Amino acid sequence: MKRKVIPAILLGIVLLIASCLKHNGSGSDIPEKDLISEAKNYYIFDVSITEAKGAAMTGSKHHYIQKAPDWDRATVEKLNSINTVVVPISYLDTALTVNTINADSRNPLGRLSYLLVYRDPKRNNQLTSEVMYTIPDALSKPNSFSGTSIIEQWDGTILRGYRHSSGKVTPMSIEIGEKSSLAKMTTVCETTDWYVCVTVGNSQEYCDYRNTTTHCIQIDDGNGVPSSGDPGGGVPSTGSGRIGPDGSVIPGTGGTGDRPVRVPAEPVGPMDICPQSFNFTKAVALDEKGFGGWQIAAVAGLHITLLDTRGEAMLISPGPIIYFGLPIVRKNGEFYSKERAAEIAHDIDEKAIQTLMDYYHSGVPVDFEGLNAQYRKTLNTEAEKYGGRATLTPGIGGLPTMTPTVAKYYGCK
């Protein structure tokens, strides 16, 4: 099996943290492919099922982020003598971003998060899984990470946090929410905002606020170690975690973010485009018998981003502006109000993306350049089922001065 390469900055921070922790575990010589297979089965038959059942009780906003491990990019690293499977995480809505600490730039969440699976010596070598987010600050560089690591369970329950600065690692307390109770008992706190962003025309960015996490370094307890703030030592069921120094294996990553991308995971569930993205305007009136008519919605920024064979993001778009045209009253008497037309256009785009995803996951070689035209063709094919069309120009009725609505992929109301 060809060995995949974990980013150097990620491995460096993993080893840095591991060197500060005390594990007595030992690695084995099990083949990498077997370790990854074991981790994948553990995730499928244990993690995803068990944590899904209890997720509603956590109260964590992070639970509702739809995500999936990208097993094709999984690696095995020996961290402090423990074989650890490190799996990049993909998101159903990859417009999800996290802002850089103390800076205005944002980072695609898919580039900051990993699933870790390893056998924990503290639990009789039972398999354990954790989700790790590494959020850079303004001083972070490609080969020198500076920022915060957040460790969660798969269901979004926060477990621990660490602050990375000048090569040092300090435990932190983490809570979801800007007005955190941690601020009352700590000396240094910082916040990170989580957004959903869509970029139009490779330049203009539109973002919706999602939530905030607060990270605090707590008062020294007199032993040279920050206090955990959690006398019971447990993890609250509310999803608000506390942290104390322990023996977990934690990777990290570095670099500030760039334009967010939308990389779907498996083709399951809706792709989260909002019906409000389709604002229909009458272009042609009904005929004298009360039939026909035509309405058009201009939408900018429709897109989906897929990973090519090199793991690079490829932006797939049917065009800078797509004009959705639908009749107002069909010959069979079916009436499409503006609201109903928006719902139909929403479904048309959902089906087109589903078609692309089915093709993408079919195992055949993917012609990424041809996917743009295929996306557009599929939109039009689906629109024709409703007596409509989806094209690069307004077509019927003209309306050349239409102002397009920017496609919105999250925060639908």
Secondary structure, 3 states (H helix, E strand, C coil): CCCCCCCHHHHHHHHHHHHCCCCCCCCCCCCHHHHHHHHHHHHHHHHHHHHHHHHHHCCCHHHHCCEEECHHHCEEEEECCEEEEEEEEEECCCCEEEECECCCCEEEHHHCEEEEEEEEHHHCCEEEEEEEEEEEECCCECCECCEEEEEECCCCCEEEEEEEECCEEEEEEEEECCCCHHHHCEEEEEEEEEEEEEEECCCEEEEEEEEEEEEEEECECCCCCECCCCCCCCCCCCCCCCCCCCCCCCCCCCCCCCCCCCCCCCCCCCCCCCHHHCCCEEEEEECCCCCEEEEEEEEECCCEEEECCCCCEEEECCCCEEEEEECCECCCCCECCHHHHHHHHHHHHHHHHHHHHHHHCCCCCCCHHHHHHHHHHHHHHHHHCCCCEEECCCCCCCCCCCCCEECCCCCCC
